[in-house]
């Protein structure tokens, strides 16, 4: 059966995002990669089928000639050949977390060129290399954009640097990695997360741009966020190393904000070894039901795995690196997404690990697919702050409609 993307009648608002911000490598004809389906803020796109059968084409994978259906992605072709595709690292033949064309973690060598397998169309006589040491011969790539001065900072920005109330003074420079393994319906950076039109950058290119931005804005902190910046591990490690090489002064700070769902102990060790000085992991709940609601995932087992991974990463960071690097923890809050009771239980768990760690509560506003929610009022965020401080946490800051409130 042929698959293609169609519009859901009556749902499309003609916002133009799918036409403008998604580089559809299989536009004519559609290869059903699904990137535009995940990106549509109005859920107006869906995979459809027609009755015509696909033709079979011949390709070569790791030196072996094989037959696969036409008009599918390279990723789907590999899956049809028995390759195990996973959204968790080291659990399959190929790690493909975002499947949006942004992170390039699923990149393979196609006719001698590194390409993202999730959105690249398979074609007749294509030569594909998936073997790790062959892929590693090529410089890693990923989409990163939005290099700019930042006046508020992120979860991993120390509270004493954050401005009280509104400010237009830059406190760091930041860039944003495209692609994410989660599908948060309230994604605050969805235009970047789901965009795939930009040219991918090497770690060195991104580090040079960031260094120029640092000098132009006269700040010491350089942050990378997303989307989710940790998905392409080799890219991020090389980026941090190059950034540190270009910024050898002792004032330079290298800040990573992350949802932490794929972080492991050895990955954290590598990040610190590469130069990371500050990290801001988010914890999107304590209960699986809450994590599913906030993350937008449909697979409960995957959600359980990711939820456990982010808490394990947080514990490891506090056990092994507290006092050596700066750690700030993010917690989401909106009463439509998470209860005050669960926020309190999150606070108690964090306080048990380290009561002096900075905890930053983010007031989730209506965004992307959740335009039905209301941004929490200032007084609500004050109440959240009081609840968390009541658990024994000593450094709680809250993002509010009037700016940050904190110690």
Long-range contacts (C-beta under 8 A, 24 or more apart in sequence): 1-49, 1-50, 1-51, 1-52, 1-53, 1-54, 2-49, 2-50, 2-52, 2-53, 2-54, 2-71, 3-30, 3-32, 3-47, 3-48, 3-49, 3-72, 4-29, 4-30, 4-32, 4-47, 4-48, 4-49, 4-50, 5-30, 5-32, 5-34, 5-36, 5-37, 5-45, 5-46, 5-47, 5-48, 6-45, 6-46, 6-47, 6-48, 7-44, 7-45, 8-43, 8-44, 8-45, 8-46, 11-42, 11-43, 11-44, 12-42, 12-44, 12-45, 13-42, 13-44, 15-41, 15-42, 17-41, 17-191, 17-194, 18-45, 20-197, 21-191, 21-194, 21-195, 21-196, 21-197, 22-101, 22-194, 22-195, 22-196, 22-197, 23-101, 23-119, 23-196, 23-197, 24-119, 25-101, 25-119, 25-120, 25-121, 26-71, 26-73, 26-119, 26-120, 26-121, 29-71, 30-71, 31-71, 31-72, 31-73, 31-121, 31-122, 32-71, 32-72, 32-73, 32-76, 33-73, 33-99, 33-101, 33-118, 33-119, 34-99, 35-99, 35-100, 35-101, 35-118, 35-119, 35-194, 35-196, 38-99, 38-100, 38-183, 38-194, 39-100, 39-190, 39-194, 39-195, 41-190, 41-368, 41-369, 42-369, 43-369, 57-122, 57-123, 57-124, 57-125, 58-124, 58-125, 59-122, 59-123, 59-124, 59-125, 59-126, 59-127, 59-128, 60-125, 60-126, 60-127, 60-128, 61-128, 61-130, 62-128, 62-129, 62-130, 62-131, 68-122, 70-122, 70-123, 70-124, 71-121, 71-122, 72-121, 72-122, 73-117, 73-118, 73-119, 73-120, 73-121, 73-122, 74-108, 74-110, 74-115, 74-117, 74-118, 74-120, 74-121, 74-122, 74-126, 74-128, 75-99, 75-106, 75-117, 75-118, 76-122, 77-122, 78-108, 78-117, 78-128, 78-130, 83-130, 87-181, 87-302, 88-262, 88-302, 88-305, 89-233, 89-262, 89-264, 93-130, 94-130, 97-179, 97-180, 97-181, 97-228, 97-231, 97-262, 98-178, 98-179, 98-180, 98-181, 98-227, 98-228, 98-231, 100-178, 100-179, 100-180, 100-193, 100-194, 100-196, 101-143, 101-179, 101-196, 102-142, 102-143, 102-177, 102-178, 102-179, 102-180, 102-193, 102-194, 102-195, 102-196, 102-227, 103-142, 103-143, 103-177, 103-178, 103-179, 103-180, 103-227, 103-228, 103-231, 103-232, 104-140, 104-141, 104-142, 104-143, 104-179, 104-200, 104-232, 104-235, 105-142, 105-179, 105-231, 105-232, 105-233, 107-135, 107-138, 107-140, 107-141, 108-135, 109-134, 109-135, 109-137, 109-138, 113-138, 114-138, 114-139, 114-140, 114-141, 119-196, 136-234, 139-202, 139-203, 139-204, 140-202, 140-203, 140-232, 140-234, 140-235, 140-238, 141-200, 141-201, 141-202, 141-235, 142-177, 142-178, 142-179, 142-200, 142-201, 142-231, 142-232, 142-235, 143-177, 143-178, 143-179, 143-195, 143-196, 143-198, 143-199, 143-200, 143-201, 144-175, 144-176, 144-177, 144-178, 144-201, 144-206, 144-224, 145-175, 145-176, 145-178, 145-192, 145-195, 145-198, 146-174, 146-175, 146-176, 146-192, 147-173, 147-174, 147-175, 147-209, 147-210, 147-213, 148-173, 148-174, 148-175, 148-213, 149-173, 149-213, 149-217, 149-219, 150-174, 150-223, 152-404, 153-221, 153-223, 154-223, 154-225, 154-255, 154-257, 154-280, 154-328, 155-257, 155-280, 155-281, 155-282, 155-328, 155-329, 155-330, 155-360, 155-362, 156-223, 156-255, 156-256, 156-257, 156-278, 156-279, 156-280, 156-281, 156-326, 156-327, 156-328, 157-221, 157-223, 157-255, 157-278, 157-280, 157-328, 158-278, 158-326, 158-328, 158-358, 159-358, 159-360, 159-395, 159-397, 159-404, 159-406, 159-407, 161-221, 162-397, 162-404, 162-406, 163-403, 163-404, 164-403, 164-404, 165-402, 165-403, 165-404, 166-402, 166-403, 167-403, 170-217, 170-218, 170-219, 171-219, 171-221, 172-219, 172-220, 172-221, 172-222, 172-223, 172-253, 172-255, 173-210, 173-213, 173-214, 173-217, 173-219, 173-221, 173-222, 173-223, 174-222, 174-223, 174-224, 174-225, 175-206, 175-209, 175-210, 175-213, 175-223, 175-224, 175-225, 176-224, 176-225, 176-226, 176-227, 176-229, 177-224, 177-225, 177-226, 177-227, 177-228, 177-229, 177-231, 177-232, 178-226, 178-227, 179-226, 179-227, 179-228, 179-231, 180-226, 180-227, 180-228, 180-231, 180-259, 181-228, 181-231, 181-259, 181-261, 181-262, 181-306, 182-228, 182-259, 182-261, 182-284, 182-295, 182-296, 182-297, 182-306, 183-295, 183-296, 183-297, 184-284, 184-294, 184-295, 184-296, 184-368, 185-296, 185-368, 185-369, 185-370, 186-294, 186-332, 186-334, 186-337, 186-364, 186-365, 186-366, 186-367, 186-368, 186-369, 186-370, 186-373, 187-367, 187-368, 188-364, 188-365, 188-367, 188-368, 189-225, 189-226, 189-227, 190-367, 190-368, 192-226, 192-227, 193-226, 193-227, 193-228, 203-235, 203-236, 203-238, 203-239, 203-241, 203-242, 204-238, 204-242, 206-239, 207-239, 207-242, 207-243, 207-245, 207-246, 208-242, 208-246, 210-243, 211-243, 211-246, 211-247, 214-247, 214-252, 220-251, 220-252, 220-253, 221-253, 221-255, 221-278, 222-247, 222-252, 222-253, 222-254, 222-255, 223-255, 223-256, 223-257, 223-278, 224-255, 224-256, 224-257, 225-256, 225-257, 225-258, 226-257, 226-258, 228-258, 228-259, 228-261, 229-256, 229-257, 229-258, 230-256, 230-258, 230-260, 230-262, 230-263, 230-267, 231-262, 233-267, 233-270, 236-271, 236-274, 237-270, 237-271, 237-274, 238-274, 240-271, 240-274, 240-275, 240-276, 241-274, 241-275, 243-275, 244-274, 244-275, 252-277, 253-277, 253-278, 253-326, 254-278, 255-279, 255-280, 256-280, 257-282, 257-330, 258-282, 259-284, 259-310, 260-309, 260-310, 260-313, 260-314, 261-306, 261-307, 261-309, 261-310, 262-306, 262-309, 263-309, 263-310, 263-313, 264-309, 264-313, 265-316, 268-313, 268-316, 268-317, 268-320, 268-321, 272-321, 272-324, 272-325, 276-325, 277-325, 277-326, 278-325, 278-326, 278-327, 278-328, 279-317, 279-325, 279-326, 279-327, 279-328, 280-327, 280-328, 280-329, 280-330, 280-360, 281-310, 281-313, 281-314, 281-317, 281-327, 281-329, 281-330, 282-310, 282-329, 282-330, 282-331, 282-332, 283-310, 283-311, 283-314, 283-329, 283-330, 283-331, 283-346, 284-310, 284-332, 285-332, 285-338, 285-342, 285-346, 286-342, 286-345, 286-346, 286-349, 287-342, 290-337, 290-338, 290-342, 293-337, 293-338, 294-332, 294-337, 294-338, 296-369, 311-349, 314-350, 314-353, 315-353, 318-353, 318-354, 318-357, 319-353, 322-354, 322-357, 326-358, 327-357, 327-358, 328-357, 328-358, 328-359, 328-360, 329-357, 329-358, 329-359, 329-360, 330-359, 330-360, 330-361, 330-362, 331-359, 331-360, 331-361, 331-362, 331-388, 332-361, 332-362, 332-364, 333-361, 333-362, 333-363, 333-364, 333-376, 333-380, 333-381, 333-384, 333-398, 334-363, 334-364, 334-365, 334-373, 334-375, 334-376, 335-376, 335-380, 336-370, 336-372, 336-373, 337-364, 337-373, 340-383, 340-384, 340-387, 343-384, 343-387, 343-388, 344-387, 344-388, 344-390, 344-391, 347-387, 347-388, 347-390, 347-391, 347-392, 347-393, 348-391, 348-392, 350-391, 350-393, 351-391, 351-392, 351-393, 355-392, 355-393, 355-394, 356-394, 356-395, 357-393, 357-395, 358-395, 358-397, 359-388, 359-393, 359-395, 359-396, 359-397, 360-397, 360-398, 360-399, 361-385, 361-388, 361-396, 361-397, 361-398, 361-399, 362-399, 363-398, 363-399, 363-400, 363-401, 375-401, 376-400, 377-401, 378-402, 381-405
